[in-house]
Amino acid sequence: SPEGLPGRAAVLLELRKLRLWAVQAKVRGALEREQEEICTMHERIYRQLAKTAAKYKQTLDLQVQQRQHEKWERLFIERVQYKKVVADRFIMFRDMHLTRNKQLGRLHERLSRELNRQRMDDNDRRLEALKANDFEAYKELLKQTYGPLSDDDRFAEVERFLQETEEYINKLTKKLVQYKAEEQAGEAVQEAITEARMLELSEEEVKARATAAQQEHMASNDLLTQVHTLGGDAQSRFTQLAHNIREKVTRQPAYLKPPKAGKLREYQMVGLEWMVSLYNNKLNGILADEMGLGKTVQ
């Protein structure tokens, strides 16, 4: 403070010191008496007292160690029990989730089968309606499957489907033409190699002639040019390029002798010509079944 007097905290501290002075004096007197008693104690009694104190200290240490051991053992048992509870709950939830996932999987499989069966049934009904030329029934089935559509929506859906079909056929045509061109180039390479070896040229010259023949054939190949210049829709371009080697079948094969002077019908001759074209152009084809087109006689 400005007058130099001690603060309130210092005054309280001095007051407490004064109150403790009597207690300190009493404790100090008791310690001095005990020390004086020990110093004046007989040696045999002193040794017995020291021995008793050591035993007491050892007993206290053992009790402390035992309490610590019991504490750690209790903590260990609690931890093991806790881990067991956690593991049991994990197994319970895992089994519950596995059971639920299996049930959901079976449910999805059943719903998928029902949906696929319904779609197949709808497709079959629409196909039957088209076969019977019942377009009203066909439209009604479309409404049941896809819902009511406006004329613009139906036109856009049909336009999208036709456009995707056109793109797919164009890609298929390009792959087919590329395969045919590579096959024809391979034949030209083989011819060039055979001709060069007949002239007894070196291997380098044989390879050079083979490379030149391949490049020349690929550059002048009509199919690679027609795939970009040929007019018409995608289906007609694919047919013309796939069946570029044409052989007209004008009469029935002589070795075919059906009973009672039977003859192939006109559409059967068309199918036969198609199969001949498949063979000449090295293509695969599929004959539809249950249509009465005469596959066996063809």
C-alpha positions as CSV (number, residue, x, y, z in Angstrom):
1,S,0.0,0.0,0.0
2,P,1.2,3.6,-0.3
3,E,1.7,3.9,3.5
4,G,4.0,0.8,3.5
5,L,1.7,-1.4,5.5
6,P,1.5,-5.2,4.7
7,G,-1.3,-6.4,2.5
8,R,-4.3,-8.5,3.7
9,A,-2.8,-11.7,2.4
10,A,0.5,-11.2,4.3
11,V,-1.4,-10.4,7.5
12,L,-3.6,-13.6,7.2
13,L,-0.4,-15.7,6.6
14,E,1.3,-14.3,9.7
15,L,-1.9,-15.0,11.7
16,R,-2.0,-18.6,10.6
17,K,1.7,-19.0,11.4
18,L,1.1,-17.8,14.9
19,R,-1.9,-20.2,15.3
20,L,0.3,-23.1,14.1
21,W,3.2,-22.2,16.4
22,A,1.7,-24.1,19.4
23,V,1.0,-27.2,17.2
24,Q,4.5,-27.1,15.8
25,A,6.0,-26.9,19.2
26,K,3.9,-29.8,20.5
27,V,4.9,-32.0,17.5
28,R,8.6,-31.0,17.8
29,G,8.5,-31.8,21.5
30,A,7.0,-35.3,20.8
31,L,9.7,-36.1,18.2
32,E,12.5,-35.0,20.5
33,R,11.1,-37.1,23.4
34,E,10.8,-40.2,21.1
35,Q,14.4,-39.6,19.8
36,E,15.7,-39.2,23.3
37,E,13.8,-42.4,24.3
38,I,15.4,-44.3,21.4
39,C,18.8,-43.0,22.2
40,T,18.6,-44.1,25.8
41,M,17.0,-47.4,24.9
42,H,18.8,-50.6,25.7
43,E,20.6,-52.1,22.7
44,R,18.7,-55.5,22.8
45,I,15.3,-53.6,23.0
46,Y,16.5,-51.3,20.1
47,R,17.3,-54.3,17.9
48,Q,14.0,-55.9,18.7
49,L,12.2,-52.7,17.9
50,A,14.1,-52.3,14.6
51,K,13.3,-55.9,13.7
52,T,9.6,-55.4,14.4
53,A,9.6,-52.2,12.3
54,A,11.3,-54.0,9.4
55,K,8.8,-56.8,9.6
56,Y,6.0,-54.3,9.7
57,K,7.4,-52.5,6.7
58,Q,7.8,-55.8,4.8
59,T,4.2,-56.6,5.7
60,L,3.0,-53.2,4.4
61,D,5.0,-53.7,1.2
62,L,3.4,-57.1,0.6
63,Q,0.0,-55.7,1.2
64,V,0.7,-52.9,-1.2
65,Q,1.9,-55.4,-3.8
66,Q,-1.0,-57.7,-3.3
67,R,-3.5,-54.8,-3.6
68,Q,-1.8,-53.8,-6.9
69,H,-1.8,-57.4,-8.1
70,E,-5.5,-57.7,-7.3
71,K,-6.2,-54.4,-9.0
72,W,-4.4,-55.4,-12.2
73,E,-6.0,-58.9,-12.1
74,R,-9.4,-57.3,-11.7
75,L,-8.7,-54.9,-14.6
76,F,-7.5,-57.8,-16.8
77,I,-10.6,-59.8,-16.1
78,E,-12.8,-56.8,-16.8
79,R,-10.9,-56.2,-20.1
80,V,-11.3,-59.9,-21.1
81,Q,-15.0,-59.8,-20.3
82,Y,-15.4,-56.6,-22.3
83,K,-13.5,-58.1,-25.3
84,K,-15.8,-61.1,-25.1
85,V,-18.9,-59.0,-25.0
86,V,-17.7,-57.0,-28.0
87,A,-16.8,-60.1,-29.9
88,D,-20.2,-61.7,-29.1
89,R,-22.0,-58.6,-30.3
90,F,-19.9,-58.4,-33.4
91,I,-20.7,-62.1,-34.2
92,M,-24.3,-61.4,-33.5
93,F,-24.5,-58.4,-35.8
94,R,-22.4,-60.1,-38.5
95,D,-24.7,-63.1,-38.5
96,M,-27.7,-60.8,-38.6
97,H,-26.3,-58.8,-41.5
98,L,-25.4,-62.0,-43.4
99,T,-28.9,-63.4,-42.9
100,R,-30.4,-60.1,-44.0
101,N,-28.1,-59.9,-47.1
102,K,-29.0,-63.5,-48.0
103,Q,-32.7,-62.8,-47.7
104,L,-32.3,-59.6,-49.7
105,G,-30.3,-61.6,-52.3
106,R,-33.0,-64.2,-52.6
107,L,-35.7,-61.5,-52.8
108,H,-33.8,-59.7,-55.6
109,E,-33.4,-63.0,-57.5
110,R,-37.1,-63.8,-57.1
111,L,-38.1,-60.3,-58.2
112,S,-35.6,-60.4,-61.1
113,R,-37.0,-63.8,-62.3
114,E,-40.5,-62.5,-62.0
115,L,-39.6,-59.3,-63.9
116,N,-37.8,-61.3,-66.7
117,R,-40.7,-63.7,-66.9
118,Q,-43.1,-60.8,-67.2
119,R,-41.0,-59.1,-69.9
120,M,-40.8,-62.3,-71.8
121,D,-44.5,-62.8,-71.5
122,D,-45.0,-59.2,-72.7
123,N,-42.7,-59.7,-75.6
124,D,-44.4,-62.9,-76.6
125,R,-47.8,-61.2,-76.4
126,R,-46.6,-58.3,-78.6
127,L,-45.1,-60.7,-81.1
128,E,-48.3,-62.7,-81.3
129,A,-50.3,-59.4,-81.8
130,L,-47.9,-58.4,-84.6
131,K,-48.2,-61.9,-86.2
132,A,-52.0,-61.5,-86.2
133,N,-51.7,-58.0,-87.6
134,D,-53.7,-56.7,-84.6
135,F,-52.0,-53.3,-84.2
136,E,-54.6,-52.1,-81.7
137,A,-53.7,-54.9,-79.3
138,Y,-50.0,-54.2,-79.9
139,K,-50.5,-50.5,-79.0
140,E,-52.4,-51.5,-75.9
141,L,-49.6,-53.9,-74.8
142,L,-47.1,-51.1,-75.4
143,K,-49.1,-48.8,-73.1
144,Q,-49.3,-51.5,-70.4
145,T,-45.5,-52.0,-70.5
146,Y,-44.2,-48.4,-71.0
147,G,-47.2,-46.3,-70.1
148,P,-49.1,-43.9,-72.3
149,L,-46.8,-42.0,-74.7
150,S,-47.5,-39.0,-76.9
151,D,-47.0,-39.1,-80.6
152,D,-43.8,-37.1,-80.2
153,D,-42.5,-39.4,-77.5
154,R,-43.2,-42.5,-79.6
155,F,-41.6,-40.9,-82.6
156,A,-38.5,-40.0,-80.6
157,E,-38.2,-43.5,-79.1
158,V,-38.5,-45.1,-82.6
159,E,-36.1,-42.6,-84.0
160,R,-33.6,-43.3,-81.3
161,F,-33.9,-47.1,-81.8
162,L,-33.5,-46.8,-85.5
163,Q,-30.5,-44.5,-85.1
164,E,-28.8,-46.9,-82.7
165,T,-29.5,-49.8,-85.0
166,E,-28.0,-47.8,-87.9
167,E,-24.8,-47.0,-85.9
168,Y,-24.4,-50.6,-84.9
169,I,-24.8,-51.9,-88.4
170,N,-22.3,-49.3,-89.7
171,K,-19.7,-50.4,-87.1
172,L,-20.3,-54.0,-88.0
173,T,-19.9,-53.2,-91.7
174,K,-16.6,-51.4,-91.1
175,K,-15.3,-54.4,-89.1
176,L,-16.4,-56.8,-91.8
177,V,-14.8,-54.8,-94.6
178,Q,-11.6,-54.4,-92.7
179,Y,-11.4,-58.1,-92.1
180,K,-12.1,-58.9,-95.8
181,A,-9.5,-56.3,-96.9
182,E,-6.9,-57.8,-94.6
183,E,-7.7,-61.3,-95.7
184,Q,-7.4,-60.3,-99.4
185,A,-4.2,-58.4,-98.6
186,G,-2.8,-61.6,-97.0
187,E,-3.6,-63.5,-100.2
188,A,-1.8,-60.9,-102.2
189,V,1.2,-61.1,-99.9
190,Q,1.4,-64.8,-100.3
191,E,1.2,-64.5,-104.1
192,A,4.0,-61.9,-104.0
193,I,6.2,-64.1,-101.7
194,T,5.7,-67.1,-104.0
195,E,6.5,-65.2,-107.1
196,A,9.6,-63.6,-105.5
197,R,10.9,-67.0,-104.4
198,M,10.3,-68.4,-107.8
199,L,12.6,-65.7,-109.1
200,E,15.2,-66.7,-106.4
201,L,15.3,-63.3,-104.8
202,S,16.9,-62.7,-101.4
203,E,14.9,-62.7,-98.2
204,E,15.1,-58.9,-97.9
205,E,13.7,-58.5,-101.4
206,V,11.0,-61.1,-100.7
207,K,9.9,-59.1,-97.6
208,A,10.1,-55.8,-99.5
209,R,7.8,-57.2,-102.3
210,A,5.4,-58.6,-99.7
211,T,5.2,-55.2,-97.9
212,A,4.7,-53.4,-101.2
213,A,2.0,-55.9,-102.3
214,Q,0.1,-55.4,-98.9
215,Q,0.3,-51.6,-99.1
216,E,-0.7,-51.5,-102.7
217,H,-3.7,-53.8,-102.1
218,M,-4.9,-51.9,-99.0
219,A,-4.6,-48.6,-100.9
220,S,-6.5,-49.8,-104.0
221,N,-9.1,-52.0,-102.2
222,D,-12.6,-51.4,-103.5
223,L,-14.3,-52.5,-100.3
224,L,-12.5,-49.8,-98.2
225,T,-13.6,-47.2,-100.7
226,Q,-17.2,-48.4,-101.0
227,V,-17.7,-48.4,-97.3
228,H,-17.6,-44.6,-97.4
229,T,-19.1,-43.9,-100.8
230,L,-21.8,-46.6,-101.1
231,G,-25.3,-45.1,-100.8
232,G,-28.5,-46.5,-99.2
233,D,-29.3,-47.4,-95.6
234,A,-26.9,-49.3,-93.3
235,Q,-28.6,-52.6,-93.9
236,S,-28.3,-52.4,-97.7
237,R,-24.7,-51.3,-97.5
238,F,-23.9,-54.2,-95.1
239,T,-25.5,-56.7,-97.4
240,Q,-23.8,-55.4,-100.6
241,L,-20.4,-55.3,-98.9
242,A,-20.7,-58.6,-97.1
243,H,-21.9,-60.4,-100.2
244,N,-19.6,-58.6,-102.7
245,I,-18.9,-61.9,-104.4
246,R,-22.1,-62.8,-106.1
247,E,-23.1,-66.1,-107.9
248,K,-26.6,-66.3,-109.4
249,V,-28.3,-69.7,-109.0
250,T,-30.7,-69.8,-112.0
251,R,-31.5,-73.5,-112.0
252,Q,-31.9,-76.4,-109.5
253,P,-28.7,-78.4,-109.0
254,A,-28.7,-81.5,-111.1
255,Y,-27.7,-83.9,-108.3
256,L,-30.8,-82.9,-106.3
257,K,-33.5,-85.5,-107.3
258,P,-36.5,-85.0,-105.2
259,P,-39.3,-87.6,-105.5
260,K,-42.0,-87.2,-108.1
261,A,-40.0,-84.7,-110.1
262,G,-40.3,-82.1,-107.3
263,K,-38.7,-78.7,-107.8
264,L,-37.4,-76.2,-105.3
265,R,-39.8,-73.2,-104.8
266,E,-38.7,-69.7,-105.7
267,Y,-38.0,-68.7,-102.2
268,Q,-36.1,-71.9,-101.6
269,M,-33.9,-71.0,-104.6
270,V,-33.3,-67.6,-103.0
271,G,-32.3,-69.3,-99.7
272,L,-29.9,-71.6,-101.7
273,E,-28.4,-68.7,-103.4
274,W,-27.9,-67.0,-100.1
275,M,-26.1,-70.0,-98.7
276,V,-23.9,-70.2,-101.8
277,S,-23.0,-66.5,-101.2
278,L,-22.1,-67.3,-97.6
279,Y,-19.7,-69.9,-98.8
280,N,-18.1,-67.7,-101.5
281,N,-17.7,-64.8,-99.2
282,K,-16.5,-66.9,-96.3
283,L,-19.3,-65.8,-94.0
284,N,-21.2,-67.6,-91.3
285,G,-25.0,-67.6,-91.3
286,I,-28.0,-68.8,-89.3
287,L,-31.0,-70.6,-90.8
288,A,-34.2,-69.9,-88.7
289,D,-36.1,-72.9,-87.6
290,E,-39.8,-73.7,-87.7
291,M,-40.4,-71.5,-90.8
292,G,-41.0,-74.1,-93.5
293,L,-38.3,-72.8,-95.8
294,G,-36.9,-76.2,-96.7
295,K,-33.6,-76.3,-94.8
296,T,-33.1,-80.0,-95.4
297,V,-33.5,-79.9,-99.1
298,Q,-31.4,-76.7,-99.3
